[in-house]
Amino acid sequence: MPSFDVIVIGGGVNGLACAARLAGKGRKVLLLEAGAVPGGGAGERDFAPGYRAPALAHLTQGLDARVLQGMGLARHGLAFDPVATTVLAGQAAPLVVQGGQTSGADAAAFAALHAKLSAFARVLAPFRADKPPRLVAEGQPWGRLLRQGLAIRGLGRDDFRELLRMVLINVHDVAEDELTDDRLKGLLAFDATLGAWLGPRSPNSLILYLDRLSRGEGPLWPRGGMGALARTMAAAATAAGVALRCDAQVESIFTEGDRAVGVRLASGEEIRAGLVVSAINPRTTFRALVGPRALDAGFYRRTGHIRSRGAAAKLHLALTVLPDFRGADPASRLVIAPSSEAVEAAFNPVKYGEVPKAPVMEVILPTAREADWAPAGHHVLSAIVQYAPHAPRAGLEAARAELLENTLAVLEAQAPGLRGRIAHAELLMPQDIEARFGMVGGNWHHGELAVEQMLFNRPLPQAAGYATPLPGLWLAGAGSHPGGGINGAAGWNAAGAILEARA
């Protein structure tokens, strides 16, 4: 039976980051990926003959700086290009936004609001780089957290009060208070709720926008696409000494003497290790791989209550021509969210298992940057569509057909003639995302990113610091602090916690 110091389950961004950091410190690490290639949601695939698209995520706010530097990804050829955002809203003129810069009557107000929120995000960003305390355990990093808390208090009385006010408020109210342009209100509301199970009027929705800003100034396109990012990280991990195996589906984590000691693959092969690290969904880890016999009954029951509702669908279109979105730069990020009210109106139906009449969405045309992703003269459209019903009342296929029809109607209104140029369409509902990528409920964060499931509550208080109640088993995925996004912070933090515990 092969043996390693550490087995990491899941070859997504977090799994790669965790494995590379541990291998760089001399650990013998095996990384097991169920798919044919590493990357998870940060990859690419042919969705129709000759047409390639990002598998799931198609942009990033940027990898964690520690991951970039620690893995030497620039030396391995990874580079990013900033992407401007073009807001499309009804018959209003398209509005270009880059960082806090835009045009129109609200330009100064938007710049001031962006600067204020970015300053708050920078103060909160250090919390992403540390493990949260486990309130149910001793020996927690209260000193580091106290220093970070003092840094927040150092904002000054007025800014400190404003930060406390804003973390408890919803993004719709902030947009209404600070802006007059519905296009900017819609963009703010959309970015705050992208990938979340909430609308702009939901309590605490602004904190998700601050979390987004803390990951980076704006959207980035990895040169070569998300697949290039995944390949570069895999190459860097291998160079660090990680043994990477793809097409290696883990069937179970086995224990001896109440301790995790290895994994069993679907092929029947067993592999032992001093530690097992799961970078996949925590619910899957505890309920499918470990099972109730090795866990406390109360803890096992609570793992089934981790909320993981996904409300984003992924659309891929193969197009015979480059669509014209009212003159917008085809290499920009296109956001169709006419107003904050429009985002809220799209969210309301999914709470009752229904499909929104006018979904909001983020659209990119990857072939505007990567010409070889489609036949000559043809193009690919990739869109994240919100919102999709987590539990469709009419059934999955009926909901898929209705959401596709409504989405194409919205796209046609902004790019007339687009529907007549579609060679192939694919719409991945949350249920498809769960089946294809192992994301429970289709939630891209491996668990809803909400105030009550953040920091020392992520994924559960008993497993908040990456260590789990089962000795020898650790977590390193997006279901742990600080959550998802193509960032790698959770995996890097988990490796740091392991190294600290084993020092």
Disulfide bonds with the S-S distance in Angstrom:
none
